């Protein structure tokens, strides 16, 4: 059931057994991407969720394992570590409070990763995503290629869904891409997004395009407003699993991801959503797409917001 017996056994550790982490772990198990270790500080939670997933093993016919733990021992030698652990913003909590709390969590995770899986690729999901990914990279001492964040895959998936809704086209016929920060300054690239190969601006009237862009930017908030409690996890979990599959498969697939920029698009010294080529070393390369003046200005403005927050943080490690 594991697939090609000649393929090396892979291991992915997911830190944070909440909704996103557990969903990502289960999807990776279903797709036999790798053996998965699910780690959380809450006693019994990662073990219980891992056991529940393993109960589905004979039903779904997957041969990989999911192991739950409250410590990092089982993470030893992981090929990829996904960080979903973090706190949501609570009533009365300032933005600075959230940054400090989640920053402390990410630092503690990275300290364990450096010891247990020093060759791993790190995929950060903890919010605020672009800031936490940069902090993870600084704390790790890893090459920039091995620390990236999940944001653009999720935002692009939401964009594709809303385009499909507006046009009536199957989502498989949609090619949609979102760059920039994972937040309200994200940059849906309407000129680079197509419906059956037709540019979005030609497939929909301008007002409809604007509505699709607005729903994409507010996609996560729309889910939260409907749930009343909690936030999205199916699409984020699927986005994580998709990125990990491309990394472990060393495919060279191009996906939007939060990566360190070093001159690309006129940006440097921060992590931001850009098109990247993925492989076993993480980010093989940041792809330089042909953006027009308006697109480039929007991407740089989005990056400017990230830079402003980074300037307020103590990034000493």
ROLO-533015 format. One record per atom (N, C-alpha, C): residue in three letters; x, y, z. Coordinates in pm, whole numbers, plus 50000, padded with zeros to 5 digits. Layout:
// residues N
ALAXYZ...
//
This chain:
// residues 317
UNK500814987950000UNK500005000050000UNK500845012750000UNK502135011550032UNK502985023250042UNK503395028449904UNK503175020949802UNK503575025349669UNK504855018449628UNK505705025349555UNK506955019749506UNK507845015649623UNK508145002649641UNK508954998249755UNK510385003349748UNK510815008249632UNK512165013449619UNK512275028049663UNK511115034649681UNK511135048649722UNK511555049649869UNK512425059149904UNK512845060550043UNK511675064850132UNK511675059850255UNK510645063550349UNK510815078150387UNK509725085750383UNK509775099950416UNK509025102350546UNK509405113150615UNK508725116750739UNK508435131650741UNK507195134850776UNK506775148650791UNK506285150550933UNK506775160651001UNK506275164051132UNK505395176351123UNK504215175551181UNK503285186851187UNK503205191151333UNK503635203351361UNK503605208451498UNK502345216851514UNK501445211951598UNK500145218251616UNK499075208651567UNK498335202551663UNK497325192551627UNK495935198351627UNK495845211351600UNK494535217651587UNK493905214051454UNK492905221651414UNK492145218251294UNK493005218051168UNK493845228351150UNK494665228951029UNK495705217851028UNK496425216451140UNK497465206251146UNK496925192151128UNK495825189151196UNK495245175751187UNK494705173051047UNK494085183150986UNK493565181350849UNK494705178750752UNK495775186550764UNK496935184550677UNK497505170550696UNK497615166250821UNK498155152950849UNK497305142050786UNK495995143250797UNK495105132950743UNK495155132550591UNK495195144250528UNK495275144550381UNK496595138350335UNK497685141350404UNK498965135250366UNK498945120250384UNK498245115450488UNK498115101050508UNK497295094850396UNK496165101150366UNK495305095850260UNK496035094950127UNK496885104650099UNK497615105049973UNK498965097849981UNK499245091950098UNK500485084450119UNK501715092850087UNK501645105450125UNK502755114550100UNK503975110650183UNK503745106950308UNK504845103750400UNK504255098650530UNK505105092550613UNK504715090150751UNK504625103750819UNK503645105250907UNK503395118250969UNK503505117151121UNK504205126751180UNK504255128351326UNK503465140851360UNK502495139551448UNK501625150651488UNK501975154151632UNK502465166551654UNK502945170651786UNK502105182251838UNK501765181451967UNK501025192252031UNK501325191852180UNK501245203552246UNK501495204052390UNK500325198552470UNK499135198152412UNK497955193252483UNK497995178152495UNK498025173252617UNK498145158852640UNK496945151352583UNK497255140952507UNK496215132352453UNK495665136752319UNK495725149552289UNK495125154452163UNK495835148852040UNK497155150352027UNK497795144851906UNK497715129651902UNK497795123152019UNK497705108552022UNK496315103851979UNK495295110752031UNK493925106751997UNK493605109051851UNK494035120451797UNK493755123151656UNK494535113751566UNK495775110651604UNK496565101251524UNK495925087451525UNK495455083051641UNK494815069951651UNK493545069551567UNK492765080151573UNK491535080951493UNK491865079851344UNK492925086651300UNK493335085751159UNK493755071551124UNK494485065151213UNK494945051651185UNK493785041651180UNK492695044751251UNK491515036151243UNK490915036351102UNK491215047051027UNK490715048050889UNK491635041250789UNK492745035850837UNK493775030450748UNK493245019250659UNK492525009850718UNK492034998650637UNK490905002850545UNK490155013050585UNK489055017850502UNK489595024750377UNK490575033450397UNK491125041250286UNK492305034350218UNK492865024250283UNK493925016550220UNK495265023550211UNK495575031950310UNK496895038250306UNK497855030650396UNK499125030750358UNK500135023050428UNK501055031050516UNK500995044350506UNK501835052650591UNK501235053250731UNK502025058350825UNK501565059150963UNK501415073551009UNK500545075551105UNK500405088451174UNK500635085851322UNK501575092851381UNK501955091051521UNK501735104151596UNK501095103651711UNK500875115451794UNK501835115851910UNK502275127951947UNK503235129152056UNK503145143052120UNK503535143552248UNK503665156452316UNK505105161152322UNK506025153052272UNK507425157252266UNK507965155052125UNK509175159652102UNK509725159851967UNK510565147551932UNK510625137952021UNK511415126051993UNK511085119351861UNK509785116951833UNK509435110251707UNK509725118551582UNK510015131551600UNK510305140351485UNK511715138751434UNK512525131051502UNK513925129451466UNK514085126051318UNK514895133951248UNK515205131051109UNK514105134351009UNK513135142551048UNK512045146050957UNK512575153150833UNK511945150150720UNK512305156750594UNK511665170550584UNK510455171750636UNK509725184350636UNK509085186250773UNK509135198450824UNK508425201950948UNK507455213250915UNK506185210950945UNK505135220950922UNK504765226951057UNK504765240051067UNK504425246851192UNK503045253151179UNK502065247151245UNK500715252951249UNK500395258151388UNK501245255151487UNK500985259051626UNK500955274151638UNK500025279051717UNK499925293351739UNK498585296951799UNK498475309151848UNK497245313751910UNK496465322651815UNK495145321551813UNK494345331251739UNK494265344151821UNK493965354851755UNK493815367551828UNK492525367151908UNK492615369952037UNK491465369352127UNK490995383352162UNK489745384652212UNK489265397852254UNK490205404252356UNK490525416952334UNK491415423952425UNK492885422252394UNK493225413152301UNK494615410852265UNK495015420352153UNK496075427752175UNK496555436752071UNK497315428951965UNK497545435551854UNK498335429451747UNK499735426251797UNK500275435151880UNK501605432951936UNK501625420952029UNK500535419252106UNK500425407652195UNK500465394752114UNK499715394552005UNK499655382651921UNK501025379651859UNK501695389951811UNK503025388151755UNK503985382351858UNK503925387451980UNK504825382652084UNK504525368252121UNK503235365052135UNK502855351552176UNK503215341252070UNK502835343951946UNK503125334251841UNK504605334151804UNK505255345351820UNK506695345651799UNK507415336551897UNK506975336552022UNK507595327952123UNK507355313252090UNK506145310052039UNK505835296252001UNK506715291851885UNK506835300251784UNK507635296651667UNK509105294851706UNK509625303551790UNK511015302251834UNK511235288951907UNK510275285151992UNK510435272652067UNK510385260551975UNK509535261151873UNK509455250151776UNK510755249151698UNK511255260351652UNK512475260451573UNK513655255051653UNK513695258151782UNK514785252851866UNK514785237651864UNK513595231651868UNK513485217051862UNK513835211751725UNK513425218851621UNK513715214551484UNK515215214551459UNK515895224751507UNK517355225451488UNK518045213351550UNK517515208451662UNK518115197151730UNK517715183851669UNK516435182351635UNK515905169451593UNK515935167251442UNK515775177851366UNK515675176351220UNK516425187751151UNK517735188251169UNK518515199651119UNK518595200650968UNK518165190250896UNK518175190850750UNK516785192750691UNK515795195150777UNK514415195850731UNK514125208850656UNK513125208050568UNK512505219850510UNK511385223850605UNK511325236650642UNK510305241550734UNK509235249250656UNK507985245350677UNK506855252350615UNK506035258550727UNK505995271750731UNK505305278950838UNK503875282250797UNK502935280050890UNK501525283150866UNK501005292650973UNK501725294051082UNK501315302451193UNK501175316951150UNK500115323551195UNK499875337551160UNK500455347051266UNK500785359351227UNK500755364751090UNK501855358251005UNK501435351950898UNK502265342450824UNK503605347850777UNK503605359250710UNK504845364350652UNK505855368050762UNK505335373450872UNK506195377250984UNK506765364851053UNK505885355051080UNK506335342951149UNK507295334651064UNK507105334750933UNK508035327550845UNK509415333950850UNK509445347150847UNK510735354150855UNK511405351450989UNK510615351851096UNK511165349151229UNK511705334851238UNK510955325251181UNK511415311351181UNK512745309951109UNK512875316750998UNK514145316250923UNK515295322151004UNK515075333751063UNK516125340251143UNK516515331551262UNK515525325451327UNK515805317251446UNK516485304051411UNK516215299051291UNK516735285851254UNK518195285851216UNK518645296451150UNK519985296351094UNK520075287850969UNK518925283050920UNK518915274850799UNK519095283550675UNK519515277450564UNK519495284850438UNK518075289650409UNK517965301150347UNK516645306850319UNK515775297350237UNK516385289250154UNK515615280050070UNK514815270050153UNK515265267350275UNK514625256850355UNK513595262050454UNK513265274850449UNK512215280250535UNK511265288550449UNK510045283950438UNK509045290850356UNK507695290050424UNK506755297850373UNK505435298250434UNK504335294750336UNK503255289350392UNK502065286150312UNK501095297850320UNK500755303550209UNK499775314350206UNK499205315850067UNK500115316849971UNK499705319049833UNK498905307549774UNK499235295149813UNK498475283749760UNK497025284749805UNK496815287749933UNK495455289249986UNK494725300949923UNK495375312549918UNK494735324349860UNK494395322249713UNK495285315549640UNK495035312749499UNK493895302849480UNK493795293149573UNK492695283449566UNK491355290449587UNK491325299649681UNK490085307249704UNK489745315749582UNK490755321849524UNK490555330049403UNK489975321349292UNK490545309549273UNK490055300549168UNK488605296649192UNK488245293949317UNK486865290149347UNK485895301549315UNK486235313549357UNK485335324749332UNK485225327949183UNK486325326149108UNK486255327848963UNK485335317448902UNK485465305048947UNK484595294348895UNK483135297348926UNK482855302249045UNK481485305949081UNK480935316748989UNK481765326648962UNK481315338148883UNK481145334848736UNK481955325648684UNK481945322548540UNK481135310148506UNK480935301448605UNK480275288748578UNK481205278248520UNK482485281648506UNK483455272148451UNK483905262348560UNK484245250048523UNK484795240848622UNK486075246548681UNK486285244248810UNK487475249848874UNK488745244248812UNK488655232448750UNK489815226548682UNK490225234448559UNK489335243048509UNK489645251348394UNK490145265148433UNK490305267248564UNK490735280248615UNK492205279848653UNK492935289848610UNK494325291648653UNK494375305048723UNK494495304748858UNK494435317148936UNK495655318149026UNK496125330249045UNK497325332049128UNK497205344749210UNK497645343549336UNK497675354849429UNK499075355849487UNK499655367749483UNK500955370249542UNK500805380049660UNK501915383749720UNK501885393349828UNK501675387149965UNK501485395550065UNK501305391150202UNK500015383350216UNK500015373850310UNK498805366150340UNK497955374450435UNK497095382550377UNK496275391750456UNK495545401150363UNK495075412250416UNK494225420950335UNK494985429350234UNK496325427950228UNK497085434750123UNK497545424850015UNK496995412750017UNK497355403049913UNK497055408649775UNK497695402849673UNK497585408249537UNK497085397349441UNK495775396149422UNK495255386949320UNK495625392249181UNK496315384149105UNK496785388648973UNK495745385348866UNK494875394748841UNK493795392448745UNK494325390748604UNK495415397648573UNK495965396848437UNK496605383348410UNK497105376748517UNK497775363948503UNK496845352148533UNK495575355048562UNK494605344548594UNK493665342748476UNK493385330148442UNK492645327248320UNK491505317448343UNK490545317848250UNK489425308348246UNK489495301548110UNK489855288748111UNK490075281247986UNK491065288647895UNK492075294547956UNK493115301547881UNK492785315947846UNK491565320247876UNK491155334047847UNK491425342747969UNK492095354047953UNK492355362748068UNK491075366348142UNK491165367048274UNK489985369548356UNK489255382248315UNK490005392548278UNK489385405248239UNK488525403948114UNK488805393748034UNK487985391347915UNK486835381747944UNK486975373948049UNK485945364048082UNK484835369948167UNK485115380948237UNK484125387148325UNK484155402248307UNK483025409048326UNK483035423648326UNK483805428948445UNK484225441448436UNK485105447248537UNK484495446648677UNK483205449148688UNK482555448948820UNK482595435048880UNK482425424948798UNK482465411148847UNK483885407248888UNK484865411848814UNK486265409148850UNK486565415448986UNK486105427749005UNK486345434549133UNK485685427049248UNK484505421549226UNK483815413949329UNK484565401149363UNK485075394449261UNK485845382149283UNK487115385149362UNK487775396049327UNK488995399949398UNK488675402949544UNK487595410249568UNK487195413849704UNK486885401349787UNK486165391949730UNK485835379649803UNK487085371449832UNK488045371849741UNK489295364649764UNK490055370649882UNK490175383749884UNK490895390549992UNK490225388150126UNK488895387250124UNK488135385350248UNK487675370950267UNK488265361750191UNK487815347750194UNK487905341450331UNK489025343450400UNK489185337750532UNK488215343750631UNK488015356950624UNK487095363750714UNK485655359150689UNK485325356250563UNK483975351550532UNK483715338050598UNK484715329250596UNK484565316350663UNK484375318350813UNK485185326950872UNK485085329651016UNK483705334951053UNK483175344150971UNK481875350051001UNK480755339750995UNK480895329950906UNK479885319350896UNK480005309251009UNK481215305851046UNK481435295951152UNK481055301451290UNK481195314651306UNK480945321351434UNK482045318351538UNK482605306351533UNK483695302651624UNK484705294551545UNK485975298751549UNK486995291551474UNK487205297651338UNK488085291151260UNK488435296351128UNK488635284751032UNK489005288050909UNK489115277950804UNK490195267750836UNK489945255250795UNK490975245050813UNK491025234850701UNK489925232150631UNK490005222350522UNK490915227250410UNK490635239350358UNK491465244550249UNK492895247550294UNK493095253450414UNK494485255050460UNK495215241750474UNK494545231650530UNK495185218550544UNK495535212450410UNK494625213850313UNK494885208650179UNK496035216150113UNK496145229050139UNK497225237050081UNK498575232650135UNK498635230050267UNK499865224950327UNK500255211650263UNK499285202450255UNK499565189150200UNK500055190050056UNK499485199149978UNK499915200749838UNK501355205449830UNK501725215149912UNK503095220149911UNK504085209349953UNK503745202050059UNK504645191650108UNK504855180850002UNK503785177249931UNK503905167049827UNK504875171449717UNK504825183949679UNK505735188949575UNK507165189549624UNK507335193149752UNK508685193649810UNK509285179549816UNK508555170149874UNK509075156549888UNK509245149649752UNK508385153149658UNK508475147249524UNK509565153549439UNK510155164649489UNK511225171649416UNK510785174649274UNK509555180149262UNK508915181149132UNK509305193349050UNK509735203949118UNK509995216349045UNK508745224149013UNK507615220249075UNK506355227349052UNK506475241849096UNK505815250649024UNK505815264849060UNK504525268049133UNK504665272949254UNK503515276549338UNK503795290049404UNK502755297549436UNK502985309749515UNK503235305849659UNK504305310649718UNK504645307449856UNK505365319149919UNK505365319450050UNK506045329950125UNK507525326350133UNK508355333950065UNK509775330850056UNK510595343550072UNK511855341850107UNK512755353350120UNK513075358849982UNK512945371849968UNK513285378349841UNK514645385149855UNK515405384649746UNK516755390349744UNK516945397749612UNK516175408249597UNK516245416349476UNK515125413949378UNK514455402349388UNK513335399549297UNK512225409749320UNK511675414749211UNK510585424549215UNK510995437349290UNK512305439749299UNK512785451549369UNK512635450649520UNK512535438349573UNK512325436349716UNK513475428149774UNK513815430949899UNK514885423449964UNK514675423250115UNK515205412750178UNK515295412450322UNK514025409150398UNK513045403350330UNK511815399550398UNK511185387750326UNK510225381450394UNK509465370550334UNK508125375850285UNK507775372150164UNK506535376850102UNK506095366549999UNK504815366449966UNK504295356949869UNK504745359949727UNK505515350749670UNK506035351949534UNK505965338249468UNK506045337549336UNK506055324449270UNK507405317649292UNK507375305349342UNK508605298149367UNK508575284449303UNK509745279549272UNK509905265949222UNK510275257049340UNK509465246749365UNK509635238449483UNK510375225449451UNK511225221249545UNK511935208649532UNK512325203549669UNK513115193049673UNK513455186649800UNK514255195849892UNK514895206149836UNK515625215649918UNK514745227349960UNK513445226649928UNK512525237549959UNK512325246349837UNK512815258649846UNK512695268049735UNK513905266749644UNK513685261249525UNK514795260549429UNK515135274349376UNK514085282149349UNK514285295449292UNK513005303549307UNK513175316649319UNK512045325849310UNK511895329649164UNK510735327349109UNK510505330448968UNK510195345248950UNK510785351248850UNK510575365348822UNK509565366548708UNK508315369448743UNK507275371048643UNK507245385348591UNK506665386948474UNK506535400048412UNK505295407048467UNK505485415548567UNK504385423148626UNK504335437048567UNK503135441948545UNK503025455748495UNK503185465348613UNK503145478248583UNK503445488248686UNK502475487448803UNK501185485448776UNK500185484948882UNK500365472448969UNK500645461148904UNK500865448748980UNK502105449749067UNK503165455349010UNK504415456749084UNK504235466249202UNK503495477149181UNK503245486749289UNK502455480249401UNK501465472149366UNK500655465449467UNK501475455449547UNK502345447949478UNK503195438249547UNK504165445349640UNK504735456349595UNK505685463649678UNK504975470149797UNK503745474749779UNK502995480349890UNK502685469649994UNK502325457649946UNK502065446550036UNK503315443050116UNK504455442450047UNK505725439650114UNK506095450750211UNK505715463050179UNK506005474250267UNK505335472750403UNK504115467350402UNK503415464950527UNK504125454650612UNK504655444250548UNK505415433950619UNK506695440050677UNK507375448050597UNK508625454250641UNK508385463350761UNK507265470450760UNK506945479350872UNK506795471651002UNK506135460050996UNK505965451851117UNK507305445951160UNK508075440951066UNK509385435251100UNK510275445451170UNK510135458051130UNK510965468651189UNK510645470851336UNK509465466551381UNK509075468451521UNK509475456751609UNK509955445851549UNK510225433751625UNK511695432251662UNK511905425251773UNK513265421551811UNK513545408051746UNK514325408151639UNK514615395851565UNK515935389651607UNK516505394551714UNK517735388451763UNK517505374151806UNK518445365451775UNK518295351251809UNK519535346651886
//
